[in-house]
């Protein structure tokens, strides 16, 4: 017997994580709206199409989640940096139903986005309810996701 067709397309198990920060290493975190847990994170999101370049996914997700435009013609053009790193992690069981049957792991590509100072994001209420800026070590400690925390701890290496 085959699986029922999803009401929307399955999520692609390839995503981006974008650590948004200032030159002083303050990091933007946002609180997820779809959980009661104190779940703070950086910008993250999956590809829309398998062939979508990770860079394009990162630009789109930053825009959708914060309103910051880091595209080629945006105010932050050139500020988005591909860190050339990937994490492979097990998808939390509570979110596996969003993926095709049998998909248990996601590949996450890391980026950094340096803003000149702390900016106020335009949050999408269905995704995030609050934001805060924290010094990088505090931000890493506040993250729910271990891979997000590890990425923030790498930040000093990428701003030299």
N, C-alpha and C positions, 0 to 999 in steps of 0.2 A: 504494500500500500504506500502511495507517495504522500509526501508532506503537503498540507494545504498551501495554496499560494498566499503569500503575505499581502496584507492590505496596502502596503507600500513596499518599495524595493528593499531587499536586504542591505544592511550596512556593509560596506567594503571594509575588510579587516586590515586596512592600511590608513594610518592617520598621521596628523602632525601635532606636535606640542610646541607652542611658541611662548618662550619666556620673555615677557615684556618688562623692561627695566630702564633705569636712568643711568647716567654715567657714574653716579654715586652708589650704584648697586642696590637701589631700592627696587623692589619687585612688586608688580601688580598681581594680586590674587582676587578671584571672584568665587562667590559661594554658589554652588549648584542649586537650582530650583527644584529638581526632581527627586530630592531625598530629604529626609528629616535629619540625617546626620550632619555634623558640622564639616561639610565637604568643601574645602577650599582648593582651588586649582588655577593653573595658568590657562591660556587659550588652548583649546584642543578640539579636534574634529576630524572626521573621516573624509576621504576622497568622495566626490560625487560620482565619478566614473573611474574605472580601473586605469585608463590611460591619462588621467589628469596628473600633471606634474605636481610633486610635493610642494614646490614653491607656490604654484597657483592655489593649491589647497590652503596653504598658510596665509596668503594674502586674503583669500575669501573668508576664512574663519576669523581672522583678526577684524576684518570689516564687520562681519555679522555679529560678533560677540562684544565688540568695543566701540564700533563706529570709527576707528582709526583707519585711515587710508594709506596703506604702505605699497600700493600698486605703482606701476611705472610712472603714472601721471599724478600720484597723490602727494600730499604734504610730507609724507615720510618716505618718499621714493629713495631707494638705496639704503634705507636703515634696517631692512630685514636681512638677517644673515643666516645662511644655511650652515649649521655646525658640523655637517657631515657625519652625524652620529645617528644610530637607530637603536631602539629598545624593542625587544620582543617580549611580550608579557601575556599572561593568561587573562582572558576577559572575565571580569567578575560575573558569577552565575546570574545575578539579578538582571544583567544587561545582555545575556547571550541570546535571548529570544529575538533581538534586533538583527541577528546575523543568521545566515543560512544554516540549516541543520549540520551539525558536526564541526562547525567553526568554533574553536576554543581559544585561539591566540590572535593577537593583533601585533602588527609591526608599526611602530611609532617613530617618525622622523623628527629630529630636533632642530629648532630654529631659535634665534634670539632677535628681539626687536628693541633697539635702544631709542628711547624718547629723550628729548633734551631736558625734560623735567617731568614731574608727576602731573599727568593729565587726568581729567575725569572721563571715564568711559561712558558711553551710552549703552547701558545694559539692556538686553532683551529679557523681559520678565519671565518668559517661558524657559529660559536657559539659566539665568543667574539672578539672584535677589539682592546681593550686596557686593561691594568691592572694598579693598583696602590695599594700601601700599605699606610694605614692610621692608626693613633691611634684609638683605639676602639670606642670612643665616636663620633669622626668625621666619622668613617666608618658607624656607625649606622645612622647618619644624612644623609649620602650620598646614602643610599639604597633606591631603588624605592619601594621595597616590605616591607609592615609593618611587616610581620612575620620574614623577614630576619633582619630587624632593631632590633626587639625585641630579637631575638636570639643573636645578637652581644652584646646587653646590658646585657645579662646574662653571658657573657664570664668570668668576674672576679670570679664568683661563681665556675666555673669549672676548674680554673687553680691554685687554692689554694693548 
